[in-house]
Amino acid sequence: MIRRAGIIAFTVVLMLPAAALATTPQGMGMMRSWAATNRCAQQAQKAFPDYTPESNAKRDARLRECLAASNLPPRPSLEVPAKP
């Protein structure tokens, strides 16, 4: 019984910082920004689901366009960097 109460208390303590951040105006703005970025990534993946080099390039371009249209920060490219 004591062990179960300890685990519950530990879980609550771990969740407090995330809950506190999500209730501040900055935290709420960050969560909205993350959700919008995630929607852009999902739309790009849905438009170009294949993993061919051409599809990856088109998906990356679509993602950049969506992020720019939503005034969101860019993500790193999906293309594999060239080896030196």
N, C-alpha and C positions, 0 to 999 in steps of 0.2 A: 504494500500500500504506500509506504513512504517512497519507495523507488518510483512508482508511477507518478506521485505528486512532484517529485524532483524532476522527472522528465517533462512533465507539463509546464512546470515553472521555467525550466531551461528553454523550452520552445517559445514561451511567451516573451522571455527576455530577448531572444534572438529576433523576434518579429517586431519589437518596439521601435528600433531605429528606422526600419523600412516604413512602418505605419506613420511615424512622426514625419518623415521626409515627404510622404505622399500627401500629407495634409497641409503643408506649407504652399504658398503661391508658387515658389520656385519649383518645388517638387511636383506640383500639379502640372506646371508648364512643361517640365521634363517628361512626365508621363505622356502628355498629349503629343509632344514632339516624337517620342519613341514610338507611339502608336501610329502616327502618320508615316514615319519612316518604315515601319513594319508593313503598313498597307501598300506603300510603293514597292517594296521588295516582293510582296505577294502578287501584286498585279504584274510585275515584270516576269516573275516565275511562271505565272499562269499564261502569259502571252507567248513565252518561249520556253517550254518545258524540257526540250532536249538539251543534252550536254555536249553538243558538237561545238567546235571553235566558232563557227558562224553564229550559232544560237547564243553562245556565251557572250559574244560581242554585242549582239542585238539586245540581249537581256541587260547587259551593263549599260548600254546607251539609254534604254528605256528607263532604267532605274535613275540614271543621272538626270534625265529630263524631268522625271516626276519629282525628284528631290529639289531641283532648281525651281520648278513651278510652285512648289510648296514652301520655298524659301527655307529649306532644311540643309544642314551640313552634308557634304558629299561623303560617300563611302569609298573605301579602297576598291580598286579594280578587281573584277573576278578572274581576269586572265592570269595565267601562271607567268611569273617573271622569267625572262630569259636567263639562262645560266651563263656565268662569266667565262 
